[in-house]
Amino acid sequence: ISYGLINHKWGKDKITSRVNELLDLVGLKSHMAKYPGQLSGGEQQRVALARALATSPGLLLLDEPLSALDAKVRVYLRKQIKDLHRKLGITTIMVTHDQEEAQSMADRIFVMKDGKIIQSGSPKEIYEKANSSFIADFIGITNFIDARVLKKNKVACNAFEVNCDTEDLNLGHPVRLAIRPESIKINHTVSDVENCVGAVIMENEFLGPFLRIYVESTSLSNELLMIDVASNSFTEMDLTPGTQIHIALPPDQIRVYLRD
């Protein structure tokens, strides 16, 4: 931790005081006498963070600092880094390939492809208003449905017409509809809501706070669609494989992208 301070010719007493302050800041005061090999991966990363903060930099660059850690340690350190950022007020640039990490930690996200920034915005903006199918697929989980513009605010899929915003798109143009799994609604009977279509449950995955259901709706898409249902609500539904259901795609939750 004192490496940068020694290079900056700090006095011994000031170095000791600063190191103690930083160890307290990252929660490692009780590990002061340990060798690096006696520290866990998460603790070693906290030491590296303290070393980077030692000289009070105006800018902190973190290059995938959590990539080699297990899931629980990553979640813990995410919060620690965010807390430190807010406490110290240091502008921080963090490079990551972990989309969940970016969404949970960033005030502003810059998505890069082929060395170029293709979109920037808050995590909510990037997630809900991705400006391309690449970003919609890269950030979070998304269902894609191939379609063709039929007329204003209506597209044709396999054998079903979907109402959605097609502003500025030419008639007949091939497009890709994108909708998040949590945005698709399930009905067990035919509903008069917009974009309601029949489907069959093919399989499901229990993922703790929610159940991910894979459904087949050949009139809508040739691919299985994913639907996420909160754990506290799926106990009231029959969601076993083979069950016939109806699904609804809210028009305001559908993003439309040009298809190559």
C-alpha positions in Angstrom: 0.0 0.0 0.0 2.8 2.4 0.8 4.6 1.8 -2.5 3.3 5.0 -4.2 3.9 7.0 -1.0 7.5 5.9 -0.8 8.1 7.0 -4.4 6.6 10.4 -3.5 9.2 10.7 -0.7 6.6 10.8 2.2 8.0 10.7 5.7 7.8 7.4 7.6 5.3 8.6 10.2 3.0 10.0 7.5 3.2 6.8 5.5 2.2 4.7 8.6 -0.7 7.0 9.3 -1.9 6.9 5.7 -1.6 3.1 5.4 -3.6 2.7 8.7 -6.2 5.1 7.3 -6.5 3.2 4.1 -6.6 -0.3 5.7 -9.5 1.0 7.9 -11.2 2.4 4.8 -11.2 -1.0 3.0 -11.9 -3.0 6.1 -8.5 -4.8 6.4 -7.1 -3.2 9.6 -7.1 -6.6 11.3 -5.1 -8.2 8.5 -2.2 -5.7 8.7 0.4 -8.3 9.7 -0.5 -10.9 7.0 1.6 -11.8 4.0 -0.1 -11.5 0.5 -0.3 -15.4 0.3 -2.4 -15.4 3.5 -5.1 -13.1 2.0 -8.1 -14.3 -0.1 -8.6 -13.1 -3.6 -11.1 -10.4 -2.5 -8.8 -9.2 0.2 -5.9 -8.9 -2.3 -8.1 -6.8 -4.5 -9.0 -4.5 -1.6 -5.2 -4.1 -0.9 -4.7 -3.2 -4.6 -7.6 -0.6 -4.3 -6.0 0.9 -1.2 -2.6 1.1 -2.9 -4.3 2.9 -5.8 -6.0 5.4 -3.4 -2.9 6.0 -1.3 -1.7 9.1 -3.2 -5.2 10.6 -3.4 -5.5 10.5 -7.2 -7.9 12.7 -9.1 -8.9 9.8 -11.4 -9.2 6.1 -10.6 -8.9 3.6 -13.5 -10.1 0.1 -12.7 -9.5 -2.6 -15.4 -11.8 -5.5 -14.6 -10.9 -5.5 -10.9 -13.5 -8.2 -10.0 -13.1 -10.6 -12.9 -11.0 -13.3 -11.1 -13.3 -13.5 -8.0 -16.2 -15.7 -7.1 -19.8 -14.5 -7.4 -20.4 -13.6 -3.7 -17.1 -11.8 -3.3 -17.8 -9.8 -6.5 -21.1 -8.7 -5.2 -19.5 -7.6 -1.9 -16.7 -5.7 -3.5 -19.1 -4.0 -6.0 -20.8 -2.4 -3.0 -17.4 -1.5 -1.3 -16.1 0.2 -4.5 -19.4 2.1 -4.9 -19.3 3.2 -1.2 -15.7 4.3 -1.5 -16.5 6.2 -4.7 -19.3 8.1 -3.0 -17.2 8.7 0.2 -14.1 10.0 -1.6 -15.7 11.6 -4.6 -13.0 10.3 -7.0 -14.0 10.1 -10.7 -13.7 6.4 -11.5 -13.5 4.8 -14.9 -14.1 1.0 -14.7 -13.6 -1.3 -17.6 -15.7 -4.5 -17.5 -17.2 -7.2 -19.7 -19.7 -8.0 -17.0 -23.0 -6.3 -17.9 -24.5 -6.8 -14.5 -21.5 -5.3 -12.9 -21.7 -2.2 -15.2 -25.4 -1.8 -14.5 -25.1 -2.1 -10.8 -22.1 0.1 -10.3 -22.1 2.8 -12.9 -23.7 6.3 -12.9 -23.0 6.4 -16.7 -22.2 3.6 -19.1 -20.3 3.8 -22.3 -20.8 0.7 -24.6 -17.9 0.1 -27.0 -17.7 -2.0 -30.1 -14.7 -2.3 -32.4 -13.0 0.5 -30.5 -15.8 2.9 -30.8 -18.4 4.2 -28.4 -21.8 3.2 -29.8 -24.1 4.4 -27.0 -23.8 6.2 -23.6 -26.3 6.9 -20.9 -27.5 5.8 -17.5 -27.9 2.1 -16.7 -31.7 2.5 -17.0 -31.4 4.3 -20.4 -29.1 1.7 -21.8 -31.3 -1.2 -20.6 -34.6 0.3 -21.7 -33.7 2.3 -24.7 -30.8 0.4 -26.4 -30.1 2.1 -29.8 -29.3 -1.1 -31.6 -30.0 -4.8 -31.5 -26.4 -5.4 -30.5 -26.7 -3.4 -27.3 -30.2 -4.9 -26.5 -28.6 -8.3 -26.8 -25.3 -7.3 -25.0 -26.9 -5.6 -22.0 -29.3 -8.1 -20.2 -31.4 -10.8 -21.7 -33.6 -10.1 -24.7 -36.1 -12.0 -27.0 -35.7 -11.2 -30.7 -38.5 -11.7 -33.2 -38.0 -11.3 -36.9 -40.8 -9.3 -38.6 -41.6 -7.0 -41.5 -43.2 -3.6 -41.4 -46.8 -4.0 -42.6 -48.1 -0.5 -42.1 -47.6 2.4 -39.6 -47.3 0.9 -36.1 -47.9 -2.7 -37.2 -45.5 -5.5 -38.2 -46.1 -9.0 -39.5 -44.4 -11.9 -37.9 -44.8 -15.6 -39.0 -48.6 -15.6 -38.9 -49.4 -12.9 -36.4 -49.5 -9.1 -36.6 -47.9 -7.1 -33.8 -48.7 -3.5 -32.8 -45.6 -1.5 -32.0 -43.9 1.8 -32.8 -42.6 1.7 -36.4 -42.1 5.5 -36.8 -39.6 6.4 -39.6 -39.5 2.8 -40.9 -40.5 2.1 -44.5 -43.3 -0.3 -45.4 -42.0 -3.8 -46.1 -38.7 -3.3 -44.4 -37.3 -6.3 -42.5 -37.0 -5.6 -38.7 -36.2 -7.3 -35.4 -38.5 -6.8 -32.5 -36.8 -6.9 -29.1 -38.6 -7.4 -25.8 -37.3 -8.3 -22.4 -38.4 -11.6 -20.7 -39.9 -9.7 -17.7 -42.0 -7.6 -20.1 -44.0 -10.4 -21.6 -47.3 -11.1 -19.7 -48.9 -14.5 -19.3 -52.6 -15.3 -19.5 -54.2 -18.7 -19.3 -57.2 -17.6 -21.4 -57.6 -15.5 -24.5 -57.4 -11.8 -23.6 -58.5 -8.7 -25.4 -55.2 -6.9 -24.6 -53.0 -6.0 -27.5 -50.6 -8.5 -29.1 -52.1 -11.5 -27.3 -51.1 -14.8 -28.9 -51.2 -18.5 -28.0 -48.1 -20.4 -26.8 -47.0 -23.7 -25.3 -44.7 -23.9 -22.3 -41.7 -26.1 -23.4 -39.5 -25.9 -20.3 -38.7 -23.8 -17.2 -35.8 -22.9 -15.0 -36.0 -22.0 -11.3 -33.6 -19.1 -10.7 -34.4 -18.1 -7.1 -36.3 -14.8 -7.2 -37.9 -15.7 -10.6 -38.8 -18.6 -12.9 -37.6 -18.4 -16.5 -40.1 -20.0 -18.8 -39.4 -21.0 -22.4 -42.4 -21.0 -24.6 -43.1 -21.9 -28.2 -45.4 -19.7 -30.3 -44.9 -20.6 -34.0 -47.3 -18.0 -35.2 -45.0 -15.4 -33.7 -41.4 -16.8 -33.9 -39.4 -19.8 -35.0 -37.4 -19.5 -31.8 -38.4 -20.2 -28.2 -39.3 -17.1 -26.2 -38.2 -16.4 -22.6 -40.5 -15.1 -20.0 -39.5 -14.2 -16.4 -42.1 -14.7 -13.7 -41.6 -13.5 -10.1 -41.4 -16.3 -7.6 -44.2 -14.9 -5.5 -46.6 -15.1 -8.4 -45.9 -18.3 -10.3 -47.3 -20.4 -7.4 -50.7 -19.3 -8.5 -50.2 -20.5 -12.1 -49.8 -23.8 -13.9 -46.5 -23.4 -15.6 -45.5 -27.0 -16.2 -44.1 -28.0 -19.6 -46.9 -28.7 -22.2 -49.3 -26.2 -20.7 -51.2 -24.1 -23.3 -51.2 -20.4 -22.4 -51.6 -17.0 -24.0 -48.9 -14.4 -23.9 -49.2 -10.6 -24.4 -46.4 -8.3 -25.7 -47.2 -4.7 -24.5 -46.5 -2.4 -27.4 -44.7 0.1 -25.3 -42.2 -2.6 -24.2 -41.2 -3.5 -27.7 -38.1 -2.0 -29.4 -37.9 -2.2 -33.2 -34.5 -2.4 -35.0 -33.7 -2.6 -38.6 -32.6 -6.1 -39.7 -29.6 -6.6 -42.0 
